[in-house]
């Protein structure tokens, strides 16, 4: 699933071809807490919402993300009074620390740090990330990396994960996946792309799935052109229900009021696929989903065929473990996953879920008891939770 993204964005470092933390999750087998929608994170919609905030100099977005400009090497608040850069030069980060690890400097006009000191160990993480970037196609042990940074392996693992939200090993995996995807897009033979990225064998590629779940390297090279997606739209207790899928499983489940808007949204998600509407398509899955909305099928166990980062999948699998009739706070989900500081990343993973109900993102709410956001409307979320608690 792209929600999150799998675009051809370039690496985030302003001077080298290293991978920015925000992009690490998109290009490989991992997601990061620093990952913010950029060039397709939630389709192009998340990135464009962030860009809209930058264009509007929206002060309400300050503190939620920063944007960086590759041509200047500087990162800013969304409300920065400076001249707006070219969109193609912009990258988004969850905060100053992530931007600085990628090599960007704080803007002297808007001071996005607001006087807050860098996280302890930030310089070590920056050095470690740069070293990984320059040796991504080689085996790198934690001890070797710690030796380069001149700190202990335990400390490096802890601060790297705390600041970027992923381990050094996962960061390297993401870099390899980035190169692999780039090489496929530029037409390099599959075997050469595998070995040049440092995988060592084709089996490693299929184990780590650098092109995302539900998409083979050959399909990625084609840009999903020709992929067959069928869909149908039916009535449900919460409005119109769109169910779309491939021969492998469901790729989209949506709720709405108008068929034309639901279909347009689907085509926007899969612009290169061959999409057709079929009356009665996936009838068994549709009946199960309708029954679920009516409260007659509490547990859903349907196949899913979407492309996403490993962090997204980690969040989604956890959401599927939340019992019917119960909810969890975003912060609790982050804590349960072992990354208590990744609350925003959890929220983004929920927002980028393409198969609602099957992955019950509606069961995640605000810590204070508020409903929180829901792509299909807060009123639908309220009714869903109410039905599940009956």
C-alpha positions in Angstrom: 0.0 0.0 0.0 1.4 3.4 -0.7 -0.7 5.4 1.6 2.4 5.8 3.4 4.4 5.7 -0.8 6.7 4.2 -2.9 7.7 7.1 -5.1 10.8 7.9 -7.0 11.8 10.6 -4.5 15.5 11.2 -4.2 17.4 10.7 -1.0 17.1 13.4 1.6 20.6 14.5 2.3 21.3 17.8 0.7 24.8 17.0 -0.5 25.1 13.2 -0.7 23.0 10.3 -1.9 22.3 9.0 1.6 18.8 8.2 2.7 16.9 10.6 4.9 15.2 9.2 8.0 11.8 10.3 6.6 12.5 8.2 3.5 14.0 5.2 5.1 10.6 3.7 5.9 9.2 4.3 2.5 11.9 2.7 0.4 12.4 -0.5 2.3 11.2 -3.0 4.7 10.7 -0.5 7.5 8.8 2.6 8.6 10.2 5.2 10.9 8.7 7.5 13.5 10.4 10.3 11.6 8.6 9.3 8.4 6.2 12.0 7.2 4.1 11.8 4.1 6.3 12.8 1.1 5.7 12.1 -2.5 3.1 9.5 -1.9 3.1 8.5 1.7 -0.7 8.3 1.8 -1.0 8.3 -1.8 0.0 11.8 -2.7 -2.6 13.1 -0.3 -0.5 13.2 2.9 2.4 15.0 1.1 0.1 17.5 -0.5 -1.6 18.3 2.8 1.8 19.0 4.3 2.7 21.1 1.3 -0.6 23.0 1.5 0.3 23.8 5.1 3.7 25.1 4.0 2.1 27.2 1.2 -0.4 28.7 3.7 2.3 29.3 6.3 0.0 27.5 8.7 1.2 28.2 12.2 -1.1 25.5 13.6 1.2 23.0 11.9 4.3 24.2 13.7 5.6 21.5 16.0 3.9 18.7 14.0 6.5 18.6 11.2 9.3 20.5 9.6 10.1 20.8 5.9 13.6 20.8 4.5 14.9 22.3 1.2 17.6 20.2 -0.6 19.0 23.1 -2.5 19.8 25.2 0.6 20.3 22.4 3.1 18.0 24.2 5.6 14.9 23.0 7.4 12.0 25.3 8.5 8.7 25.5 10.4 5.6 25.4 8.1 5.0 29.0 9.0 8.4 30.3 8.1 8.2 33.7 6.4 10.9 32.8 3.9 10.2 32.5 0.2 8.4 29.2 -0.7 10.8 26.7 -2.4 10.2 24.6 -5.4 8.0 21.6 -4.4 10.4 19.1 -6.0 13.2 20.3 -3.6 11.2 19.8 -0.4 11.3 16.9 2.0 9.2 16.5 5.2 10.4 15.3 8.6 8.6 14.7 11.9 10.9 17.1 13.7 14.3 18.9 13.9 16.2 15.9 15.1 15.2 13.8 12.1 16.0 16.6 9.7 19.4 17.2 11.3 20.3 13.5 11.1 19.7 13.8 7.3 22.2 16.7 7.2 19.9 19.7 7.2 20.5 22.9 9.3 18.1 24.9 11.3 16.6 28.0 9.7 17.9 31.2 11.4 14.6 33.1 10.5 12.0 30.8 12.0 14.1 28.8 14.5 12.1 25.5 14.3 13.9 24.2 17.4 12.4 27.0 19.4 15.4 26.9 21.7 15.0 23.2 22.5 18.4 21.4 22.6 19.1 18.5 20.2 18.4 15.1 21.5 21.3 13.5 23.4 23.4 11.4 21.1 22.2 13.2 17.9 25.7 13.7 16.6 26.5 10.0 17.0 23.3 9.0 15.2 24.1 11.4 12.4 27.6 9.8 12.0 26.2 6.3 12.2 23.5 7.1 9.5 26.1 8.6 7.2 28.4 5.5 7.6 25.6 3.1 6.9 24.7 5.1 3.8 28.2 4.8 2.4 28.5 1.1 3.2 24.9 0.0 2.7 25.8 -2.8 0.3 28.2 -4.4 2.8 27.6 -6.4 6.0 27.7 -4.0 8.9 27.8 -5.4 12.4 26.6 -3.2 15.3 30.1 -3.5 16.8 31.7 -2.2 13.7 29.3 0.7 13.5 29.8 1.5 17.2 33.5 1.5 16.7 33.3 4.0 13.9 31.1 6.3 16.1 33.3 5.6 19.1 30.6 4.5 21.5 29.2 1.2 22.8 27.0 -1.0 20.7 24.3 -0.9 23.4 24.2 2.8 23.6 24.3 3.3 19.8 21.4 0.9 19.3 19.4 2.7 22.0 19.9 6.2 20.8 19.6 5.4 17.1 16.3 3.7 17.7 15.0 6.4 20.0 15.8 9.3 17.6 14.9 7.6 14.3 12.4 5.1 15.4 14.2 2.2 13.7 17.3 0.2 14.4 20.6 0.6 12.5 20.0 -2.7 10.8 16.5 -1.7 9.7 17.9 1.6 8.4 20.5 -0.3 6.3 17.7 -2.6 5.0 15.8 0.5 3.9 18.8 1.9 2.1 19.3 -1.3 0.2 15.7 -1.3 -0.7 16.0 2.3 -2.0 18.8 1.4 -4.3 17.1 -1.8 -5.4 14.0 0.1 -6.4 15.9 2.9 -8.1 17.9 0.3 -10.2 14.7 -1.5 -11.2 13.0 1.8 -12.2 16.0 2.8 -14.3 16.0 -0.5 -16.2 18.9 -2.4 -14.6 18.7 -6.2 -15.0 17.1 -7.8 -12.0 20.2 -10.0 -11.1 22.5 -6.9 -11.2 20.0 -4.9 -9.1 19.9 -7.7 -6.5 23.7 -7.9 -6.1 24.5 -4.2 -6.4 22.0 -3.5 -3.6 23.9 -6.0 -1.4 21.2 -8.7 -1.1 23.6 -11.5 -2.1 20.9 -13.7 -3.5 17.4 -13.6 -5.0 16.0 -15.4 -2.0 16.9 -12.5 0.2 14.9 -10.2 -2.0 11.8 -12.3 -1.7 12.3 -12.7 2.1 12.7 -8.9 2.7 10.2 -7.7 0.1 12.0 -4.4 -0.8 9.3 -3.6 -3.3 6.6 -4.0 -0.7 4.1 -6.7 0.2 1.8 -7.7 -2.6 4.2 -6.5 -5.4 7.0 -8.6 -7.0 10.2 -6.9 -8.4 8.9 -7.5 -11.9 5.6 -5.8 -11.1 7.4 -2.9 -9.4 9.6 -2.4 -12.5 6.4 -2.1 -14.6 5.0 0.4 -12.1 2.0 -1.9 -11.5 1.0 -1.3 -15.1 -1.5 -4.0 -16.2 -2.3 -5.1 -12.6 -5.9 -6.1 -12.6 -8.1 -4.6 -9.9 -11.8 -5.3 -9.8 -14.3 -3.6 -7.5 -17.9 -3.4 -6.6 -19.9 -0.9 -4.5 -22.9 -2.0 -2.3 -25.2 -0.6 0.3 -24.2 -1.0 4.0 -25.4 0.2 7.4 -22.8 3.0 7.2 -23.4 4.1 3.6 -21.9 3.0 0.4 -19.2 0.3 0.7 -16.5 -0.1 -2.0 -14.6 -3.4 -2.0 -11.7 -3.8 -4.4 -9.2 -6.5 -4.8 -6.8 -8.5 -7.0 -6.4 -12.2 -7.4 -4.3 -12.1 -4.2 -6.7 -10.3 -1.9 -8.3 -7.1 -0.9 -6.5 -3.9 -2.0 -9.1 -1.3 -0.9 -12.1 -1.1 1.3 -13.8 2.3 1.5 -16.9 3.9 3.0 -18.7 6.9 1.6 -21.9 8.5 0.3 -21.2 8.7 -3.5 -20.1 6.0 -5.9 -18.3 8.4 -8.2 -16.1 9.7 -5.4 -15.3 6.3 -4.1 -14.4 5.1 -7.6 -12.3 8.2 -8.2 -10.4 7.7 -4.9 -9.7 4.1 -5.9 -8.3 5.1 -9.3 -6.2 7.7 -7.6 -4.6 5.0 -5.4 -3.8 2.7 -8.4 -3.3 5.0 -11.4 -1.5 2.4 -13.5 -3.7 -0.5 -12.8 -6.4 -1.9 -15.0 -9.5 -1.1 -12.9 -12.9 -2.4 -13.7 -16.2 -2.4 -11.9 -17.8 -5.9 -11.6 -21.3 -6.4 -10.2 -21.0 -9.2 -7.7 -17.2 -9.2 -7.5 -15.7 -10.8 -4.4 -19.2 -11.6 -3.3 -18.0 -13.7 -0.3 -15.8 -11.0 1.0 -18.5 -8.4 0.5 -21.1 -10.4 2.4 -18.6 -10.8 5.2 -17.9 -7.1 5.4 -21.6 -6.1 5.3 -22.3 -8.6 8.0 -19.4 -7.2 10.1 -20.9 -3.7 9.8 -24.3 -5.2 11.0 -22.6 -6.8 14.0 -23.1 -10.3 12.7 -19.5 -11.2 12.0 -17.3 -9.7 14.7 -14.0 -11.3 13.6 -12.7 -10.6 10.1 -10.0 -12.8 8.5 -9.8 -11.7 4.9 -6.7 -11.7 2.6 -5.1 -8.4 2.0 -3.0 -7.4 -1.0 -1.5 -3.9 -0.3 2.0 -2.4 -0.4 3.3 -0.8 2.8 6.3 -0.4 4.9 7.2 -2.9 7.6 6.3 -0.3 10.3 2.8 0.1 8.8 2.3 -3.6 8.8 3.5 -3.8 12.4 0.9 -1.3 13.4 -1.8 -2.9 11.4 -1.2 -6.4 12.7 -1.4 -4.9 16.2 -4.7 -3.2 15.4 -6.1 -6.5 14.2 -5.3 -7.9 17.6 -7.5 -5.4 19.4 -10.6 -7.3 20.6 -13.9 -6.4 19.0 -15.7 -3.9 21.2 -12.4 -2.5 22.7 -10.3 0.5 21.8 -6.7 1.6 22.4 -5.1 5.1 22.5 -2.5 5.9 19.9 0.1 6.3 22.6 -0.8 2.9 24.0 -0.3 1.2 20.6 3.1 2.9 20.3 4.0 1.6 23.8 2.8 -1.9 23.0 5.0 -1.9 19.9 8.0 -1.0 21.9 8.4 2.5 20.5 6.6 4.8 23.0 7.8 7.9 21.3 6.3 6.9 17.9 2.7 8.1 18.7 2.6 10.2 15.6 3.9 7.5 13.4 1.2 5.2 14.7 -1.4 7.8 13.9 0.0 8.1 10.4 -0.1 4.3 9.9 -3.8 4.4 10.9 -4.5 7.3 8.5 -2.9 5.5 5.6 -4.9 2.3 6.0 -6.5 1.4 2.6 -8.6 -1.5 3.9 -10.8 -0.1 6.6 -12.6 -2.7 8.8 -10.2 -5.5 7.7 -7.6 -3.4 9.5 -9.7 -1.8 12.3 -8.0 1.6 12.5 -11.3 2.9 14.0 -10.4 1.2 17.2 -7.6 3.6 17.9 -8.7 6.8 19.7 -7.2 9.7 21.6 -5.8 9.2 25.0 -8.3 11.6 26.6 -11.2 9.7 25.2 -11.8 11.7 22.0 -12.5 9.8 18.8 -9.5 11.1 16.9 -9.4 11.3 13.1 -11.0 8.8 10.7 -10.7 9.0 6.9 -14.4 8.0 6.4 -15.7 10.6 8.9 -15.9 10.8 12.7 -19.6 10.1 12.7 -19.0 6.7 11.0 -16.2 6.0 13.5 -18.6 6.8 16.4 -21.3 4.5 15.0 -18.8 1.7 14.4 -17.5 1.8 17.9 -21.0 2.0 19.3 -22.1 -1.0 17.3 -19.1 -3.0 18.5 -19.8 -2.3 22.1 -23.4 -3.4 22.0 
